[in-house]
Amino acid sequence: MNNILKKIAAGNRQMENAEAEANSRELSDPSTGHNRRSFLRRTALGGMSLGGFLGLSFEDTMAQTTSRINRASSPSDLKITDMRYALTTVLGGTAIIRIDTNQGIYGLGEVRDGADPRYALMLKSRILGQNPCNVEMLFKSIKQFGGPARQAGGVCGVEIALWDLCGKAYNVPAWQLLGGRYRDKIRIYADTPEANSPEEQLKLIKYRTEEQGFTWLKMDVGIEEIAKIPGTLVNPKFWENAKGDLQQYGDLGNPMSYGSTRHPFTQIQITDKGLAELSRIVETVRNMVGYDIPLSSDHFGHFDLNNGIRLGKALEKYRLAWMEDLISWEFPDQWKTITDTLDTPTNTGEDIYLLKNFKPLIDIHATDIVHPDLVTSGGLLETKRIGDYAEEHGVAMAMHQAGTPVSFMANVHCAAATQNFLALEHHSIDLPWWEGLVKTTDGRQLITKGFANLPLTAPGLGIELNEEEVKKHLSPKDNSFFAPTTEWNERRSHDRPFS
């Protein structure tokens, strides 16, 4: 037996030497991609030769050569070694982050659209050297650095990447780590396209429902659409910018701008004429869509609960699936007043961070539907907890999503694992290159006829980046593409939030 092993070992050494030389040449080639480099390094570090065990018995040799076989990784020895980012042009600037490990596997996350990648980079020094599979422990250590809306982007991006890594390490999909799945396909809701004429809009809506296959639509019913019609609003001129527009999304240079002022404090009111105009807009779309398809509404503008109630009553006959963000989320008592008054379901939550901040709304049934954005609400596990808590109180959950396919797939896994889920937003339907930013690791399509396909076996999020496509859509403000971030390696503060 020893002679046979010696012959095998000699042959193996020849093959190993040839393979090592080939690997070395490939590693030196600048065109070799990141994934391939990681694989080659793992091969070099983890390769095992029978020649190294010639002094052992046959039984010991076989035991040694099979003891380290693992089709995923060695999860208990996994350590975080790096964090880098690429800023895409999706929705004006959305960063994908990549967390690397000592075993060559990496996790993908995303910083919410419009948020600075530095929200994530500042967390790098807090997670370096840690085992990414301890997701909950790491989340608890960094969640103090999150906040409402975009302020949570870094914490949530890291949490998503950790679950992607953990799934890859244990070779299971992320939904399995959340407790299993309720569904194999995830229903998507899409924006209702606008057009210059009713005929053109009808054509676009039919394309949404008949060609693209979407079974749930959402439309904007904002007072911006009627602001230039005389007699429709009270007090709008005070809030107009230099162009004569109401800037609902705010002006970073002016914290007292219209979009930065909370709803109860603008004293903008809608007249009866304005209500009639907004009703006409909704009626036109509802007649095009029909009543078989749920139709939600959003982006109303900044006005108080009294005008929200008046508008809600005017639109009740169109049986909207929900009215979203009529006022800001911080006022649960006012939300309850609206919800108790209207027959149309109410919905808010895309800017709320953590379950504890959803509880005041859920506990008093202030809204009929919670609407977390996973890259603000706390990531996969925290969002599932939000859904589960809402379910216990008879409140449904829809999910807001406006980002790259990375956050999209994180939402898909969370939606699959949450029973009271209704529908997931898809905000980039009309970007022809959006799906091509990633490749599915199990060969499935990302979306089929208005439903996202859940990866049933692919580990982690079930995607990897299509690097060449991502490079085509880097932001002109920063096209560095996963450049080194060593300046964020050092931890410079004492983070304990209590004494």
C-alpha positions in Angstrom: 0.0 0.0 0.0 2.9 2.4 0.9 4.4 1.8 -2.6 1.1 2.7 -4.2 0.8 5.8 -2.1 4.4 6.8 -3.0 3.6 6.5 -6.7 0.4 8.5 -6.2 2.2 11.2 -4.2 4.9 11.5 -6.8 2.3 12.0 -9.5 0.4 14.4 -7.3 3.5 16.5 -6.8 4.1 16.8 -10.5 0.4 17.9 -11.0 0.6 20.3 -8.0 3.7 22.0 -9.3 2.2 22.4 -12.7 -1.0 23.7 -11.3 0.8 26.1 -8.9 2.7 27.6 -11.8 -0.5 28.1 -13.8 -2.2 29.6 -10.8 0.7 32.0 -10.2 0.5 33.1 -13.8 -3.2 33.7 -13.6 -2.9 35.7 -10.3 -0.3 37.9 -12.0 -2.6 38.6 -14.9 -4.3 42.0 -14.2 -7.4 40.9 -16.1 -8.2 38.1 -13.5 -11.4 39.1 -11.7 -11.8 39.4 -7.9 -13.8 36.2 -7.5 -11.3 34.1 -9.5 -8.4 35.6 -7.5 -10.2 34.7 -4.2 -10.7 31.1 -5.5 -7.0 30.8 -6.5 -5.8 32.1 -3.2 -8.1 29.6 -1.3 -6.8 26.8 -3.5 -3.2 27.8 -2.7 -3.9 28.0 1.1 -6.2 25.1 1.4 -4.7 22.6 -1.0 -3.6 19.3 0.4 -1.1 16.8 -0.9 -0.9 13.2 -0.2 2.9 13.6 -0.4 2.8 15.3 3.0 1.4 12.2 4.7 3.8 9.5 3.6 4.9 8.9 7.2 1.3 8.1 8.3 -0.6 4.9 8.1 -3.1 4.5 5.2 -6.0 5.0 7.7 -4.5 8.2 9.2 -3.7 9.5 5.7 -7.3 9.1 4.6 -8.5 10.7 7.8 -6.3 13.7 7.3 -7.1 14.2 3.7 -10.8 14.1 4.3 -11.0 16.0 7.6 -10.9 19.5 6.1 -13.3 19.0 3.2 -16.1 21.6 3.4 -18.2 22.6 0.4 -19.0 26.0 1.9 -16.2 27.2 4.3 -15.1 26.8 7.8 -17.6 29.1 9.5 -16.1 29.0 13.0 -12.7 30.3 11.7 -14.2 33.0 9.4 -12.9 36.5 10.0 -13.7 39.9 8.4 -10.6 41.3 6.7 -11.9 44.2 4.6 -14.8 46.4 3.6 -15.0 48.3 0.3 -17.6 49.9 -1.8 -18.7 50.9 -5.3 -21.1 53.9 -5.8 -23.6 53.2 -8.6 -25.9 55.7 -10.4 -29.0 53.9 -9.3 -31.5 56.5 -8.1 -28.9 59.2 -8.2 -26.3 57.4 -6.1 -26.6 54.0 -4.3 -23.5 52.3 -2.9 -22.9 48.6 -2.9 -20.5 47.4 -0.1 -18.4 44.3 -0.1 -17.2 42.7 3.2 -14.2 40.3 2.6 -13.0 37.5 4.8 -9.9 35.4 5.4 -11.5 32.5 3.5 -12.0 34.3 0.2 -15.8 34.4 0.5 -17.4 37.9 0.6 -20.8 39.4 1.5 -22.7 42.1 -0.5 -24.7 44.8 1.2 -26.1 48.2 0.2 -26.2 51.7 1.6 -29.7 53.2 1.0 -30.2 55.4 -2.0 -29.0 58.9 -1.5 -27.0 58.1 1.6 -23.2 58.5 1.9 -21.0 55.4 1.7 -19.2 56.7 4.7 -22.1 55.7 6.9 -20.9 52.2 6.3 -17.2 52.8 6.1 -17.1 54.3 9.6 -18.2 50.9 10.9 -15.3 49.0 9.3 -13.0 49.4 12.3 -15.8 48.0 14.5 -16.1 44.7 12.6 -12.6 43.9 11.4 -11.3 40.6 12.7 -14.8 39.6 13.8 -16.6 36.4 12.7 -19.4 37.6 10.3 -21.6 34.7 11.3 -22.2 36.4 14.7 -24.7 38.6 12.9 -26.9 39.6 15.8 -24.0 40.4 18.1 -22.3 42.6 15.5 -25.6 44.3 14.7 -26.1 45.2 18.4 -22.6 46.7 18.5 -23.1 49.0 15.5 -26.9 49.8 15.6 -26.2 52.9 17.8 -24.7 54.5 14.7 -28.0 54.3 12.7 -30.9 56.7 12.6 -34.0 57.6 10.6 -34.1 57.4 6.8 -30.6 57.6 5.2 -28.8 57.7 8.5 -29.4 54.0 8.9 -27.8 53.2 5.6 -24.5 52.1 6.9 -25.7 49.8 9.7 -28.3 48.1 7.4 -25.8 47.7 4.6 -23.4 45.9 6.9 -26.1 43.7 8.3 -27.2 42.6 4.8 -23.6 41.7 3.9 -23.2 39.7 7.1 -26.2 37.6 6.3 -25.0 37.1 2.8 -21.6 35.9 4.2 -23.3 33.7 6.8 -25.4 32.0 4.2 -22.4 31.4 2.0 -20.4 30.0 5.0 -23.1 27.5 5.9 -24.2 27.0 2.3 -27.9 27.9 2.9 -30.1 30.7 1.5 -30.6 33.8 3.8 -34.3 33.0 4.2 -33.4 29.7 5.8 -31.3 31.5 8.4 -34.4 33.7 9.2 -36.5 30.6 10.1 -37.7 29.3 6.8 -40.0 30.5 4.0 -43.7 31.1 3.6 -43.6 31.5 -0.2 -41.4 30.8 -3.2 -42.3 33.9 -5.2 -42.5 37.5 -4.0 -45.2 39.7 -5.3 -44.0 43.1 -6.6 -45.8 46.4 -6.8 -44.7 48.9 -9.5 -45.1 52.6 -10.1 -47.9 53.6 -12.5 -46.3 55.2 -15.5 -47.2 58.8 -16.4 -47.5 60.2 -19.9 -48.4 63.3 -21.9 -51.8 61.9 -22.9 -54.4 59.5 -21.6 -53.9 57.3 -24.6 -50.2 57.0 -24.1 -50.7 56.4 -20.4 -53.1 53.6 -21.0 -50.6 52.0 -23.4 -47.9 52.2 -20.7 -50.2 50.7 -18.1 -51.2 47.8 -20.3 -47.5 47.2 -20.8 -47.0 47.1 -17.0 -49.9 44.7 -16.5 -50.0 42.6 -19.6 -46.4 42.5 -20.9 -44.5 42.9 -17.6 -47.1 41.0 -15.6 -47.3 43.2 -12.5 -50.4 42.6 -10.4 -50.1 45.6 -8.1 -49.5 49.2 -9.0 -48.9 52.5 -7.1 -49.4 56.1 -8.3 -48.5 59.6 -7.1 -51.3 61.9 -6.0 -49.2 64.9 -5.0 -50.4 68.5 -4.6 -47.4 69.4 -6.8 -49.5 68.2 -9.7 -52.2 70.8 -9.0 -50.1 73.6 -7.5 -50.1 75.7 -10.7 -53.9 75.4 -11.1 -55.4 78.6 -9.6 -57.8 78.1 -6.7 -56.7 74.5 -5.8 -54.4 75.2 -2.8 -54.2 77.7 0.1 -50.8 79.1 1.1 -48.6 77.4 -1.5 -46.8 80.5 -2.7 -44.9 81.0 0.6 -43.3 77.6 0.1 -42.3 77.8 -3.6 -38.7 77.8 -4.6 -37.2 80.1 -7.2 -38.6 78.0 -10.0 -42.1 78.1 -8.6 -42.1 74.5 -7.5 -42.9 72.9 -4.2 -39.8 70.9 -3.4 -41.2 67.9 -1.6 -37.8 66.3 -1.2 -36.3 69.3 0.5 -33.3 71.5 -0.1 -30.1 70.5 1.8 -29.0 74.1 1.9 -32.2 75.2 3.6 -33.4 73.3 6.6 -36.6 75.4 6.6 -37.5 74.6 3.0 -40.9 73.1 2.2 -39.7 69.5 1.9 -37.8 69.8 5.2 -40.7 71.1 7.1 -43.0 68.5 8.8 -46.5 68.2 7.6 -48.4 69.9 10.4 -46.3 73.1 10.1 -46.8 74.3 6.5 -50.5 75.3 6.8 -51.0 74.4 3.1 -54.7 73.4 2.6 -56.5 71.8 -0.3 -59.6 73.6 -1.6 -62.7 71.8 -2.9 -61.5 72.5 -6.4 -58.1 70.9 -5.5 -59.9 67.8 -4.2 -61.9 67.5 -7.4 -58.7 67.8 -9.5 -56.9 65.1 -7.4 -60.0 62.9 -7.6 -60.0 63.3 -11.3 -56.4 62.1 -11.6 -57.1 59.0 -9.5 -60.3 58.2 -11.3 -58.5 58.4 -14.7 -55.9 55.9 -13.6 -58.4 53.6 -11.8 -60.5 53.4 -14.9 -57.4 52.4 -16.9 -56.2 49.8 -14.4 -59.6 48.4 -13.4 -60.6 47.0 -10.1 -59.0 43.6 -10.3 -55.5 45.1 -9.6 -54.7 46.8 -6.3 -53.8 50.5 -6.7 -51.9 52.2 -4.0 -51.1 56.0 -3.6 -48.1 58.0 -2.4 -46.3 61.4 -2.5 -49.2 63.6 -1.4 -47.2 66.5 -0.2 -46.8 68.2 3.1 -50.1 69.1 4.7 -51.7 68.3 8.0 -54.0 65.5 9.2 -57.2 67.5 8.5 -56.4 67.9 4.8 -55.2 64.3 4.8 -58.6 63.2 6.1 -60.4 65.4 3.5 -58.4 64.0 0.7 -58.8 60.5 1.9 -62.6 60.8 2.0 -62.6 62.3 -1.5 -60.7 59.2 -2.8 -62.5 56.5 -0.9 -64.8 55.5 -3.7 -61.7 54.4 -5.8 -60.9 51.7 -3.3 -57.1 52.4 -3.0 -55.0 49.6 -1.6 -53.4 52.2 0.8 -52.7 55.8 1.2 -49.0 56.1 2.1 -47.2 58.8 4.2 -50.1 61.2 4.4 -48.2 62.8 7.3 -44.8 62.0 8.7 -44.3 58.9 10.8 -43.3 60.6 14.0 -47.0 61.3 15.0 -48.7 58.0 15.9 -51.6 59.7 17.6 -52.4 61.8 14.5 -52.0 58.7 12.3 -54.5 56.9 14.5 -57.0 59.7 14.0 -56.6 59.4 10.3 -56.8 55.6 10.3 -59.9 55.6 12.5 -61.6 58.1 10.2 -60.9 56.7 6.8 -62.1 53.5 5.2 -59.0 53.4 3.0 -56.1 51.5 4.5 -53.2 53.7 5.8 -49.5 53.0 5.4 -46.2 54.5 6.7 -42.7 53.4 7.8 -40.1 53.7 5.0 -38.0 56.1 7.1 -38.4 54.3 10.5 -35.3 52.7 12.1 -35.6 49.6 14.3 -38.6 47.8 15.7 -38.8 49.9 18.8 -39.7 52.9 16.7 -42.4 51.0 14.9 -44.0 49.8 18.1 -45.8 53.1 19.0 -47.6 52.9 15.6 -48.3 49.1 15.9 -49.4 49.1 19.5 -52.3 51.4 19.0 -53.0 50.3 15.4 -52.2 53.8 14.1 -51.9 52.5 10.6 -53.3 49.4 8.8 -50.0 48.6 7.1 -46.4 49.1 8.1 -44.0 49.8 5.3 -40.3 49.3 6.3 -37.5 49.9 3.9 -35.0 47.2 4.8 -32.0 49.4 4.2 -33.3 51.8 6.8 -35.4 49.6 9.2 -32.4 47.6 10.4 -31.7 44.9 7.8 -33.1 41.4 7.3 -33.6 40.1 10.9 -34.8 43.4 12.3 -37.3 43.8 9.5 -38.6 40.3 10.0 -39.1 41.1 13.6 -41.0 44.2 12.6 -43.2 42.1 10.4 -43.7 39.4 13.1 -44.6 42.0 15.7 -47.1 43.7 13.4 -48.6 40.3 12.6 -49.3 39.7 16.3 -51.3 43.0 16.3 -53.3 42.3 13.1 -51.2 44.7 11.0 -50.0 43.8 7.5 -46.5 44.6 6.1 -45.6 45.9 2.7 -42.0 46.7 1.9 -40.5 49.8 0.4 -37.5 49.3 -1.9 -35.6 51.7 -4.1 -32.1 50.5 -4.8 -29.9 48.0 -6.6 -30.6 44.3 -7.0 -28.5 43.8 -3.8 -31.1 45.4 -1.5 -33.8 44.0 -3.7 -32.7 40.4 -3.0 -32.3 41.1 0.7 -36.0 42.2 0.7 -37.0 39.1 -1.2 -35.4 36.8 1.4 -37.1 38.8 4.2 -40.5 38.8 2.5 -40.3 35.1 2.0 -39.7 34.5 5.7 -42.5 36.9 6.9 -46.1 35.7 6.9 -48.0 39.0 6.9 -46.2 40.3 3.8 -48.3 41.9 1.1 -46.0 43.3 -1.7 -42.5 44.6 -2.4 -41.8 47.8 -4.2 -39.6 47.7 -7.4 -38.4 51.2 -8.2 -36.1 50.6 -11.2 -38.4 48.7 -13.6 -37.7 51.0 -16.5 -33.9 50.8 -16.2 -33.0 48.2 -18.9 -29.6 47.5 -17.3 -30.7 47.2 -13.7 -31.1 43.4 -13.5 -27.8 43.0 -15.2 -25.9 44.5 -12.3 -25.9 41.0 -10.7 -25.9 37.3 -11.8 -27.9 34.8 -9.9 -25.8 31.9 -8.6 -28.4 29.3 -9.4 -29.3 30.4 -12.9 -32.8 31.6 -12.1 -34.3 34.8 -13.5 -34.4 37.7 -11.0 -38.0 38.6 -11.8 -40.7 36.7 -13.8 -44.0 38.4 -14.7 -44.3 40.7 -11.7 -42.9 38.2 -9.1 -39.4 38.0 -7.8 -38.0 34.4 -7.8 -36.8 33.2 -4.4 -33.5 31.2 -4.5 -34.4 27.9 -3.0 -30.9 26.5 -2.8 -28.4 29.2 -3.7 -26.5 30.3 -0.5 -26.7 33.8 1.0 -28.5 36.3 -1.1 -28.1 34.1 -4.2 -26.4 36.7 -6.3 -22.9 37.9 -7.2 -22.0 41.1 -8.9 -21.6 41.4 -12.7 -18.5 43.5 -12.2 -18.2 44.7 -15.8 -21.8 45.9 -15.8 -21.4 47.6 -12.5 -18.4 49.5 -13.8 -20.5 50.9 -16.6 -22.9 52.5 -14.1 -20.6 54.0 -11.5 -21.4 57.4 -10.3 -19.3 60.2 -11.9 -18.9 61.6 -8.4 -16.9 58.5 -7.4 -15.9 55.8 -9.8 -13.3 54.1 -7.6 -14.9 50.6 -7.7 -14.0 48.7 -4.6 -10.8 50.6 -4.0 -8.8 50.0 -0.7 -10.3 51.7 2.3 -7.4 51.4 4.7 -8.1 54.9 6.2 -11.1 53.4 7.9 -9.3 50.5 9.5 -8.5 52.4 12.8 -11.0 52.7 15.5 -10.8 56.2 17.1 -13.6 56.5 19.6 -15.1 54.8 22.7 -18.5 53.8 21.6 -20.2 52.6 24.8 -23.6 54.5 24.8 -24.1 54.3 28.6 -22.1 54.9 31.8 
